Amino acid sequence: MIKSEQHSKGVIEVISRAKIYDATIGAYIEHFSDGRFLYTARLSNGRMEIPISLACDQEKKAADVSEERIQKAAESFQSNNPLHTNPNKEVGKKTQKNAITIKKAFQNLLRKK
């Protein structure tokens, strides 16, 4: 793994959006590249894997990044706490539906400008 500064904005924004699906995801510290497809973000309380393509897309055009891609990244979160459980898993479908509704409203606002 190689420490990376590339796509920092995208990585941080993906982490921020992922907190909708798992509120226990910690703060961004740094990220590393596997040299091919993945960034591994080191967080204040664990780590999370983010595809490089997702971080890049988030930087270029965040409105086009699907909630499904963000949720998949959120599901990769691994806590340093062995007792960690995701309190949002039980309400994940409802949360996802609400997030998609919010995203669509946001996209409509962008189109009107």
N, C-alpha and C positions, 0 to 999 in steps of 0.2 A: 504494500500500500504506500502510495506517495501522497504527502500532504499537498492539497490543492487550494488555490485561490480562485480558480475558474468557476464561473457560474455561482459565486457566493450569494448574490442577490436571489437567484432562483432557488437555491437550496434553502435559504432562510425563509423565503416566502412559502415554499412547499411545506416546511416544518410548521409554519404559522397556520396554514390552511389545514394541515393534518390534525391539529389540536381540536378541530370540530369533532373528529372521530375518536380521539383519545385525549382527553383533557389532562392526562398525567404525563404527556410528552413534555420533556424539559426544555431548557433554553439551549440554543445553538452555541457551541464552543468553537468547533473547527470541522473541516471535512477532508476526506482522503479519497483518492481515485484508485480504482483497481487497474487503471490503464486502458480499460476497454469500454465497459458498459455501466459501471456503478460507482456512485459516491457513497461512502459510509460517513454519515454525520455523527460526530461525537457530541453528545448532549450532556447537560448538567446531571442527568440521572440515567443515562443509558446511551443507546445508539439507534440509528435508523438508516435503512438503505434506501437510496433514491436513485433511480435510473438517471444517467447523464442526460438522456433525451428529455426527461421530464423537467429537470432543472433548467435546461436550455429553453424549452418551450415556455416555461413559466416566466422566464426573463423576457422572451420575445413577444409573446401575446398571451398573457395570463387568462384572459377571458375565454380562450379556446381550450384551456386545459380542463379536461373532464373531472368531475368529482370522483368518478370511479378510479381514475389514476391516482388521485390524492388519497383516497381511502386505501388503496393497495399499499401505497407508501406508508401510511399510518399503521397498517397492520404489520409492517416489518419492524416496528419499534420493539426494542428489547431493553427492558429496564434493568438497572443494576440491582434493584431490589428483588430478591427471590420470591417475595410474597406479592409482587405486583399482579394485579388483575385490571383489565380494562373495564371500567364501570359503564362505558358507552356501548359495549357489545350487545347488550340486551335491547337497547333502543337504537341500534345502528341503522336499521332500515328507515325508521322514522326520521332520524337525524339526516340520513342521506337524502331522503325525499325533501326535507326542509332546505338542505343545502342546495339541491338542484333548483328548487323554486327561487331561492335567493339569487343564484347564479343567473337564471333566466331573466329575472327582473333587472339585474345589473347589466346584462347584455342589451336588454331593451333600452335602458337609459343611455348606454354608449351609442347605440344606433341613432337615437334621437338627436344627438349633438352634431 
